Protein backbone atom coordinates (compact mmCIF):
# COMPACT_ATOMS: atom_id res chain seq x y z
CA UNK A 1 0.00 0.00 0.00
CA UNK A 2 1.41 3.40 -0.96
CA UNK A 3 2.25 5.43 2.18
CA UNK A 4 0.35 8.46 0.87
CA UNK A 5 -2.88 6.45 0.98
CA UNK A 6 -2.67 6.24 4.79
CA UNK A 7 -2.20 9.96 5.39
CA UNK A 8 -5.25 11.37 7.16
CA UNK A 9 -6.88 7.93 7.59
CA UNK A 10 -8.14 6.12 10.69
CA UNK A 11 -6.16 3.02 11.61
CA UNK A 12 -6.49 0.39 14.32
CA UNK A 13 -3.67 -2.06 15.02
CA UNK A 14 -4.45 -5.16 17.04
CA UNK A 15 -1.46 -6.64 18.86
CA UNK A 16 1.08 -3.82 18.39
CA UNK A 17 3.54 -5.51 20.79
CA UNK A 18 6.32 -3.11 21.72
CA UNK A 19 5.17 -0.67 19.05
CA UNK A 20 7.94 -0.70 16.46
CA UNK A 21 5.53 -1.23 13.56
CA UNK A 22 3.27 1.44 15.04
CA UNK A 23 6.17 3.91 14.85
CA UNK A 24 6.25 3.41 11.09
CA UNK A 25 2.47 3.75 10.89
CA UNK A 26 2.60 6.94 12.93
CA UNK A 27 5.18 8.45 10.60
CA UNK A 28 2.73 8.02 7.71
CA UNK A 29 0.62 10.71 9.42
CA UNK A 30 -2.78 9.08 9.96
CA UNK A 31 -5.51 11.22 11.48
CA UNK A 32 -6.41 8.50 13.97
CA UNK A 33 -4.40 5.60 15.38
CA UNK A 34 -5.86 3.16 17.91
CA UNK A 35 -3.65 0.44 19.43
CA UNK A 36 -5.37 -2.53 21.07
CA UNK A 37 -3.52 -5.22 23.01
CA UNK A 38 -4.28 -7.68 25.79
CA UNK A 39 -0.76 -7.44 27.27
CA UNK A 40 -0.47 -4.50 29.68
CA UNK A 41 3.34 -4.56 29.70
CA UNK A 42 3.56 -4.53 25.93
CA UNK A 43 1.04 -1.71 25.73
CA UNK A 44 3.03 0.34 28.25
CA UNK A 45 6.20 -0.16 26.20
CA UNK A 46 4.31 0.80 23.07
CA UNK A 47 2.99 3.98 24.70
CA UNK A 48 6.47 4.99 25.84
CA UNK A 49 7.99 4.40 22.40
CA UNK A 50 5.28 6.34 20.56
CA UNK A 51 5.37 9.20 23.06
CA UNK A 52 9.07 9.60 22.32
CA UNK A 53 8.39 9.39 18.60
CA UNK A 54 5.77 12.13 18.77
CA UNK A 55 8.19 14.29 20.75
CA UNK A 56 10.43 14.23 17.69
CA UNK A 57 7.49 15.13 15.41
CA UNK A 58 6.24 18.35 17.07
CA UNK A 59 4.32 19.64 14.05
CA UNK A 60 2.33 16.43 13.63
CA UNK A 61 -1.07 15.99 15.25
CA UNK A 62 -2.73 12.59 15.56
CA UNK A 63 -5.65 11.24 17.59
CA UNK A 64 -3.73 8.46 19.34
CA UNK A 65 -5.33 6.04 21.83
CA UNK A 66 -4.40 2.81 23.60
CA UNK A 67 -6.88 0.19 24.78
CA UNK A 68 -6.11 -2.81 26.97
CA UNK A 69 -8.55 -5.53 25.92
CA UNK A 70 -8.89 -9.13 24.89
CA UNK A 71 -9.38 -9.15 21.12
CA UNK A 72 -12.53 -11.27 21.27
CA UNK A 73 -14.06 -8.97 23.90
CA UNK A 74 -13.04 -5.61 22.40
CA UNK A 75 -16.06 -3.60 21.26
CA UNK A 76 -16.55 -0.17 19.71
CA UNK A 77 -19.00 1.51 17.36
CA UNK A 78 -16.05 3.08 15.56
CA UNK A 79 -15.08 1.73 12.14
CA UNK A 80 -11.65 2.23 10.58
CA UNK A 81 -10.15 2.82 7.16
CA UNK A 82 -7.39 0.30 7.91
CA UNK A 83 -7.34 -2.66 10.33
CA UNK A 84 -3.94 -4.27 11.02
CA UNK A 85 -3.68 -7.82 12.46
CA UNK A 86 -0.04 -8.83 12.18
CA UNK A 87 1.82 -11.77 13.65
CA UNK A 88 -0.66 -13.31 16.08
CA UNK A 89 -3.69 -14.83 14.31
CA UNK A 90 -2.10 -18.16 13.35
CA UNK A 91 -1.70 -20.34 16.46
CA UNK A 92 -4.83 -18.92 18.11
CA UNK A 93 -7.40 -21.55 19.13
CA UNK A 94 -9.75 -20.34 16.38
CA UNK A 95 -7.80 -17.90 14.19
CA UNK A 96 -10.48 -17.60 11.50
CA UNK A 97 -13.15 -16.63 14.03
CA UNK A 98 -10.80 -14.00 15.47
CA UNK A 99 -10.01 -12.68 11.98
CA UNK A 100 -13.71 -12.31 11.19
CA UNK A 101 -14.30 -10.41 14.42
CA UNK A 102 -11.37 -8.03 14.00
CA UNK A 103 -12.15 -7.46 10.32
CA UNK A 104 -15.66 -6.37 11.31
CA UNK A 105 -14.17 -3.08 12.54
CA UNK A 106 -13.29 -2.14 8.94
CA UNK A 107 -15.32 0.54 7.16
CA UNK A 108 -16.99 -0.40 3.87
CA UNK A 109 -14.30 0.26 1.28
CA UNK A 110 -11.63 0.00 3.99
CA UNK A 111 -8.72 -2.42 4.18
CA UNK A 112 -7.76 -5.20 6.59
CA UNK A 113 -4.25 -6.68 6.65
CA UNK A 114 -3.42 -9.99 8.33
CA UNK A 115 -0.61 -12.52 8.43
CA UNK A 116 -0.97 -16.22 7.63
CA UNK A 117 0.99 -19.42 8.22
CA UNK A 118 0.25 -22.80 6.63
CA UNK A 119 1.51 -26.32 7.19
CA UNK A 120 3.82 -26.25 4.15
CA UNK A 121 5.42 -22.86 4.80
CA UNK A 122 5.91 -23.71 8.49
CA UNK A 123 7.23 -27.23 7.93
CA UNK A 124 10.99 -26.49 8.32
CA UNK A 125 10.28 -24.70 11.62
CA UNK A 126 8.17 -27.60 12.82
CA UNK A 127 10.89 -30.11 12.01
CA UNK A 128 13.32 -28.07 14.14
CA UNK A 129 10.80 -27.93 16.97
CA UNK A 130 10.29 -31.69 16.85
CA UNK A 131 14.02 -32.44 16.85
CA UNK A 132 14.66 -29.85 19.56
CA UNK A 133 11.93 -31.25 21.79
CA UNK A 134 13.41 -34.73 21.36
CA UNK A 135 16.94 -33.61 22.25
CA UNK A 136 16.40 -31.59 25.42
CA UNK A 137 15.86 -32.70 28.98
CA UNK A 138 12.32 -31.40 29.70
CA UNK A 139 13.07 -31.34 33.43
CA UNK A 140 15.54 -28.50 32.95
CA UNK A 141 14.48 -24.82 33.05
CA UNK A 142 13.84 -23.43 29.57
CA UNK A 143 16.98 -21.29 29.55
CA UNK A 144 19.10 -24.36 30.36
CA UNK A 145 17.31 -26.34 27.65
CA UNK A 146 18.19 -23.59 25.17
CA UNK A 147 21.84 -23.67 26.25
CA UNK A 148 21.84 -27.46 25.94
CA UNK A 149 20.90 -27.43 22.24
CA UNK A 150 22.43 -24.09 21.17
CA UNK A 151 25.49 -25.84 19.66
CA UNK A 152 23.15 -28.19 17.76
CA UNK A 153 21.19 -25.42 16.03
CA UNK A 154 23.95 -22.81 15.64
CA UNK A 155 24.59 -23.82 12.03
CA UNK A 156 20.87 -23.27 11.24
CA UNK A 157 20.84 -19.87 12.93
CA UNK A 158 23.97 -18.66 11.17
CA UNK A 159 22.44 -19.20 7.72
CA UNK A 160 19.68 -16.65 8.45
CA UNK A 161 20.45 -13.31 6.77
CA UNK A 162 20.40 -10.08 8.83
CA UNK A 163 19.65 -11.89 12.09
CA UNK A 164 20.09 -9.52 15.04
CA UNK A 165 18.66 -11.68 17.85
CA UNK A 166 20.81 -13.77 20.23
CA UNK A 167 20.99 -17.47 19.38
CA UNK A 168 19.38 -18.62 22.64
CA UNK A 169 16.42 -16.26 22.19
CA UNK A 170 15.88 -17.61 18.67
CA UNK A 171 15.97 -21.17 20.02
CA UNK A 172 13.43 -20.38 22.73
CA UNK A 173 10.95 -18.92 20.23
CA UNK A 174 11.54 -21.17 17.22
CA UNK A 175 12.53 -24.52 18.73
CA UNK A 176 11.50 -24.91 22.37
CA UNK A 177 8.17 -23.13 22.68
CA UNK A 178 5.67 -25.61 21.22
CA UNK A 179 2.93 -23.90 19.30
CA UNK A 180 -0.66 -24.12 20.43
CA UNK A 181 -3.88 -23.51 18.58
CA UNK A 182 -4.28 -23.76 14.81
CA UNK A 183 -2.45 -22.54 11.75
CA UNK A 184 -4.28 -20.20 9.37
CA UNK A 185 -3.35 -20.47 5.71
CA UNK A 186 -4.05 -17.85 3.09
CA UNK A 187 -6.76 -20.18 1.78
CA UNK A 188 -8.33 -20.27 5.27
CA UNK A 189 -8.23 -16.47 5.64
CA UNK A 190 -9.76 -15.84 2.22
CA UNK A 191 -12.56 -18.29 2.94
CA UNK A 192 -13.16 -16.80 6.39
CA UNK A 193 -13.79 -13.33 4.91
CA UNK A 194 -15.39 -14.46 1.65
CA UNK A 195 -18.83 -13.01 2.32
CA UNK A 196 -17.76 -9.39 2.91
CA UNK A 197 -14.19 -8.92 1.65
CA UNK A 198 -12.24 -9.25 -1.60
CA UNK A 199 -8.54 -10.03 -1.70
CA UNK A 200 -6.54 -6.90 -2.47
CA UNK A 201 -2.93 -8.11 -2.41
CA UNK A 202 -0.44 -10.59 -1.00
CA UNK A 203 3.19 -10.70 0.06
CA UNK A 204 4.87 -12.61 -1.43
CA UNK A 205 3.09 -11.66 -4.66
CA UNK A 206 1.78 -14.76 -6.40
CA UNK A 207 -1.68 -13.84 -7.71
CA UNK A 208 -1.73 -13.25 -11.47
CA UNK A 209 -4.94 -11.50 -12.42
CA UNK A 210 -6.03 -11.75 -16.07
CA UNK A 211 -9.65 -10.69 -15.52
CA UNK A 212 -11.11 -8.25 -18.02
CA UNK A 213 -11.12 -4.75 -16.53
CA UNK A 214 -14.94 -4.54 -16.49
CA UNK A 215 -15.09 -7.73 -14.37
CA UNK A 216 -12.75 -6.54 -11.63
CA UNK A 217 -15.36 -5.10 -9.27
CA UNK A 218 -18.78 -6.03 -7.97
CA UNK A 219 -20.23 -9.06 -6.24
CA UNK A 220 -19.18 -11.43 -9.04
CA UNK A 221 -15.58 -10.27 -9.30
CA UNK A 222 -14.22 -13.77 -8.65
CA UNK A 223 -10.97 -12.48 -7.13
CA UNK A 224 -11.22 -14.65 -3.99
CA UNK A 225 -11.62 -17.87 -5.98
CA UNK A 226 -8.75 -16.77 -8.23
CA UNK A 227 -6.54 -16.10 -5.19
CA UNK A 228 -7.32 -19.50 -3.64
CA UNK A 229 -6.41 -21.28 -6.89
CA UNK A 230 -3.21 -19.23 -7.25
CA UNK A 231 -2.23 -20.12 -3.67
CA UNK A 232 -2.71 -23.84 -4.30
CA UNK A 233 -0.79 -23.73 -7.60
CA UNK A 234 2.14 -22.02 -5.85
CA UNK A 235 2.05 -23.82 -2.49
CA UNK A 236 5.32 -25.67 -3.21
CA UNK A 237 7.06 -22.28 -3.39
CA UNK A 238 6.39 -21.64 0.30
CA UNK A 239 8.54 -24.50 1.60
CA UNK A 240 11.97 -23.04 0.67
CA UNK A 241 12.51 -19.28 0.49
CA UNK A 242 15.72 -19.73 -1.52
CA UNK A 243 14.05 -21.04 -4.70
CA UNK A 244 11.21 -19.84 -6.93
CA UNK A 245 9.55 -22.53 -9.04
CA UNK A 246 6.94 -22.57 -11.77
CA UNK A 247 3.29 -23.13 -10.90
CA UNK A 248 2.09 -26.71 -10.93
CA UNK A 249 -1.32 -28.44 -10.96
CA UNK A 250 -3.51 -27.85 -7.92
CA UNK A 251 -4.07 -31.56 -7.34
CA UNK A 252 -0.32 -32.17 -6.94
CA UNK A 253 -0.02 -29.43 -4.33
CA UNK A 254 -3.17 -30.68 -2.62
CA UNK A 255 -1.27 -33.92 -1.91
CA UNK A 256 1.69 -31.87 -0.67
CA UNK A 257 -0.63 -29.94 1.65
CA UNK A 258 -2.20 -33.14 2.99
CA UNK A 259 1.22 -34.57 3.83
CA UNK A 260 2.22 -31.37 5.67
CA UNK A 261 -1.07 -31.48 7.59
CA UNK A 262 -0.30 -35.07 8.63
CA UNK A 263 2.99 -33.80 10.01
CA UNK A 264 1.22 -31.06 11.98
CA UNK A 265 -1.25 -33.60 13.36
CA UNK A 266 1.69 -35.45 14.99
CA UNK A 267 3.12 -32.33 16.63
CA UNK A 268 0.75 -31.90 19.58
CA UNK A 269 0.81 -35.53 20.71
CA UNK A 270 4.59 -35.58 20.35
CA UNK A 271 5.06 -32.46 22.51
CA UNK A 272 3.10 -34.23 25.24
CA UNK A 273 4.42 -37.80 24.96
CA UNK A 274 7.85 -37.50 23.25
CA UNK A 275 7.00 -40.87 21.67
CA UNK A 276 9.71 -41.88 19.13
CA UNK A 277 7.13 -43.47 16.81
CA UNK A 278 5.60 -40.05 16.20
CA UNK A 279 8.99 -38.79 14.98
CA UNK A 280 9.09 -41.74 12.61
CA UNK A 281 5.61 -40.81 11.34
CA UNK A 282 6.77 -37.21 10.87
CA UNK A 283 9.81 -38.43 8.92
CA UNK A 284 7.54 -40.43 6.62
CA UNK A 285 5.47 -37.33 5.84
CA UNK A 286 8.61 -35.29 5.14
CA UNK A 287 9.95 -37.98 2.78
CA UNK A 288 6.65 -37.94 0.88
CA UNK A 289 6.99 -34.17 0.52
CA UNK A 290 10.63 -34.51 -0.58
CA UNK A 291 9.60 -36.94 -3.32
CA UNK A 292 6.78 -34.63 -4.37
CA UNK A 293 9.11 -31.64 -4.62
CA UNK A 294 11.80 -33.66 -6.45
CA UNK A 295 9.25 -34.41 -9.15
CA UNK A 296 9.10 -30.74 -10.10
CA UNK A 297 12.50 -30.99 -11.79
CA UNK A 298 16.08 -29.83 -11.56
CA UNK A 299 15.48 -26.45 -9.84
CA UNK A 300 13.82 -28.22 -6.89
CA UNK A 301 16.43 -30.93 -6.33
CA UNK A 302 18.30 -28.96 -3.69
CA UNK A 303 15.06 -28.43 -1.74
CA UNK A 304 14.23 -32.14 -2.02
CA UNK A 305 17.66 -33.02 -0.60
CA UNK A 306 17.19 -30.62 2.31
CA UNK A 307 13.89 -32.34 3.07
CA UNK A 308 15.43 -35.81 2.89
CA UNK A 309 18.08 -34.68 5.36
CA UNK A 310 15.29 -33.33 7.58
CA UNK A 311 13.59 -36.74 7.53
CA UNK A 312 16.89 -38.40 8.40
CA UNK A 313 17.40 -36.00 11.33
CA UNK A 314 13.93 -36.85 12.64
CA UNK A 315 14.70 -40.57 12.46
CA UNK A 316 18.02 -40.10 14.23
CA UNK A 317 16.27 -38.05 16.92
CA UNK A 318 13.75 -40.88 17.35
CA UNK A 319 16.69 -43.23 17.93
CA UNK A 320 18.19 -40.93 20.57
CA UNK A 321 21.21 -39.81 18.55
CA UNK A 322 22.68 -36.58 19.92
CA UNK A 323 23.13 -34.51 17.93
CA UNK A 324 21.42 -35.76 14.78
CA UNK A 325 23.09 -35.06 11.45
CA UNK A 326 21.11 -32.25 9.83
CA UNK A 327 23.08 -32.04 6.59
CA UNK A 328 21.59 -29.66 4.03
CA UNK A 329 18.45 -29.22 6.15
CA UNK A 330 20.35 -26.65 8.24
CA UNK A 331 19.83 -24.15 5.41
CA UNK A 332 16.12 -24.84 4.81
CA UNK A 333 13.74 -22.08 5.87
CA UNK A 334 10.24 -21.67 4.49
CA UNK A 335 8.26 -18.54 3.72
CA UNK A 336 6.64 -19.15 7.08
CA UNK A 337 4.64 -15.93 7.51
CA UNK A 338 2.79 -14.29 4.63
CA UNK A 339 0.71 -11.13 4.37
CA UNK A 340 -2.77 -10.76 2.92
CA UNK A 341 -4.80 -7.61 2.46
CA UNK A 342 -8.53 -7.37 1.80
CA UNK A 343 -10.96 -4.60 0.90
CA UNK A 344 -14.40 -4.58 2.50
CA UNK A 345 -17.04 -4.74 -0.25
CA UNK A 346 -20.16 -4.93 1.93
Residue pairs with C-beta under 8 A, 6 or more apart in sequence:
1 111
1 201
1 341
3 28
6 25
6 28
6 29
6 30
6 81
6 82
7 28
7 29
7 30
8 29
8 30
8 31
9 30
9 31
9 32
9 81
9 82
10 30
10 31
10 32
10 33
10 34
10 78
10 80
10 81
10 82
10 107
11 25
11 30
11 32
11 33
11 34
11 80
11 81
11 82
11 83
11 84
12 33
12 34
12 35
12 36
12 80
12 82
12 83
12 84
12 105
13 21
13 22
13 25
13 33
13 34
13 35
13 36
13 84
13 86
14 36
14 37
14 71
14 74
14 83
14 84
14 85
14 88
14 102
15 36
15 37
15 71
15 85
15 86
15 87
15 88
16 22
16 35
16 36
16 37
16 42
16 43
16 46
17 37
17 39
17 42
17 46
17 87
18 42
18 45
18 46
18 49
19 35
19 45
19 46
19 47
19 49
19 50
20 49
21 84
21 86
22 33
22 35
22 46
22 49
22 50
23 49
23 50
23 53
25 33
25 84
26 33
26 50
26 53
26 54
26 57
26 62
26 64
27 53
27 57
29 60
29 62
30 62
30 82
31 62
31 63
32 62
32 63
32 64
32 80
33 62
33 63
33 64
33 65
34 64
34 65
34 66
34 67
34 78
34 80
35 43
35 46
35 50
35 64
35 65
35 66
35 67
36 66
36 67
36 69
36 71
36 74
37 43
37 46
37 66
37 67
37 68
37 69
38 68
38 69
38 70
38 71
40 68
43 66
43 68
46 66
47 66
50 64
54 60
54 62
54 64
67 74
71 98
71 101
71 102
72 97
72 98
72 101
76 105
78 105
79 105
79 106
79 107
79 110
80 105
80 106
80 107
80 110
81 107
81 110
81 111
82 106
82 110
82 111
82 112
82 113
83 102
83 103
83 105
83 106
83 110
83 111
83 112
83 113
84 112
84 113
85 99
85 102
85 103
85 112
85 113
85 114
85 115
86 113
86 114
86 115
86 339
87 115
87 337
88 115
89 95
89 98
89 99
89 114
89 115
89 116
89 184
89 189
90 115
90 116
90 117
90 181
90 182
90 183
90 184
90 337
91 117
91 179
91 180
91 181
91 182
91 183
92 98
92 181
92 182
92 184
93 180
93 181
93 182
94 181
94 182
95 181
95 182
95 183
95 184
95 188
96 184
96 188
96 189
96 191
96 192
97 192
99 114
99 184
99 189
99 192
99 193
100 192
100 193
102 112
103 112
103 114
103 193
103 196
103 197
103 342
103 344
106 112
106 197
106 344
107 344
108 344
108 345
108 346
109 343
109 344
110 343
110 344
111 200
111 341
111 342
111 343
111 344
112 193
112 197
112 341
112 342
112 344
113 339
113 340
113 341
113 342
114 189
114 339
114 340
114 342
115 337
115 338
115 339
115 340
116 184
116 185
116 186
116 188
116 189
116 337
116 338
116 339
116 340
117 183
117 184
117 185
117 336
117 337
117 338
118 183
118 184
118 185
118 186
118 187
118 188
118 235
118 238
118 257
118 260
119 183
119 185
119 257
119 260
119 261
119 263
119 264
120 235
120 236
120 238
120 239
120 256
120 257
120 260
120 289
120 334
121 238
121 239
121 334
121 335
121 336
121 337
121 338
122 183
122 264
122 334
122 336
123 239
123 260
123 263
123 286
123 289
123 334
124 239
124 240
124 310
124 329
124 332
124 333
124 334
124 336
125 174
125 333
125 334
125 336
126 263
126 264
126 267
127 282
127 286
127 310
127 313
127 314
127 329
128 153
128 156
128 174
128 175
129 174
129 175
129 176
129 178
129 179
129 267
130 266
130 267
130 270
130 279
130 282
130 314
130 317
131 313
131 314
131 317
131 324
132 149
132 152
132 153
132 171
132 175
132 176
133 175
133 176
133 178
133 270
133 271
133 274
134 274
134 276
134 279
134 317
134 318
135 148
135 149
135 152
135 317
135 322
135 323
135 324
136 145
136 148
136 149
136 176
137 145
137 148
138 145
138 274
140 148
142 172
142 176
143 168
143 172
145 176
146 168
146 171
146 172
146 175
146 176
147 168
149 171
149 175
149 323
150 167
150 168
150 171
151 323
152 322
152 323
153 167
153 171
153 175
154 167
155 326
155 330
156 326
156 330
156 331
157 163
157 167
157 170
157 171
159 330
159 331
159 333
160 333
163 170
178 267
178 268
178 271
179 267
183 264
185 231
186 202
186 227
186 228
186 231
186 338
186 340
187 228
187 231
187 232
189 340
190 199
190 224
190 227
190 228
190 231
190 340
191 224
191 228
193 342
194 224
195 346
196 344
196 345
196 346
197 342
197 343
197 344
197 345
198 221
198 223
198 224
198 342
198 343
198 345
199 207
199 223
199 224
199 227
199 340
199 341
199 342
200 341
200 342
200 343
201 207
201 340
201 341
202 227
202 338
202 339
202 340
202 341
203 338
203 339
204 237
204 335
204 338
206 230
206 231
206 234
206 237
207 226
207 227
207 230
208 230
209 216
209 223
209 226
211 221
211 222
211 223
211 226
215 221
215 222
216 223
219 345
219 346
229 250
232 250
232 253
232 254
232 257
233 247
233 248
233 249
233 250
233 253
234 247
234 253
235 253
235 256
235 257
236 245
236 248
236 253
236 256
236 292
236 293
236 296
236 300
237 243
237 244
237 245
237 335
238 334
238 335
238 338
239 289
239 293
239 303
239 307
239 332
239 334
239 335
240 303
240 306
240 332
240 333
240 334
241 333
241 334
241 335
242 302
242 303
242 331
242 333
243 299
243 300
243 302
243 303
245 296
245 299
245 300
246 296
248 296
252 292
252 295
255 292
256 289
256 292
256 293
259 285
259 288
259 289
259 292
260 285
260 289
262 281
262 285
263 282
263 285
263 286
266 278
266 281
266 282
266 285
267 282
269 275
269 278
270 278
270 279
270 282
276 318
276 319
276 320
277 318
279 314
279 315
279 317
279 318
280 314
280 315
280 318
282 314
283 311
283 312
283 314
283 315
283 318
284 311
286 307
286 308
286 310
286 311
286 314
287 307
287 308
287 311
289 307
290 304
290 305
290 307
290 308
290 310
290 311
291 304
293 300
293 303
293 304
293 307
294 300
294 301
294 304
302 328
303 332
305 327
305 328
306 327
306 328
306 329
306 331
306 332
307 329
307 332
309 325
309 326
309 327
309 328
309 329
310 326
310 329
310 332
312 324
312 325
312 327
313 324
313 325
313 326
313 327
313 329
314 324
316 324
316 325
317 324
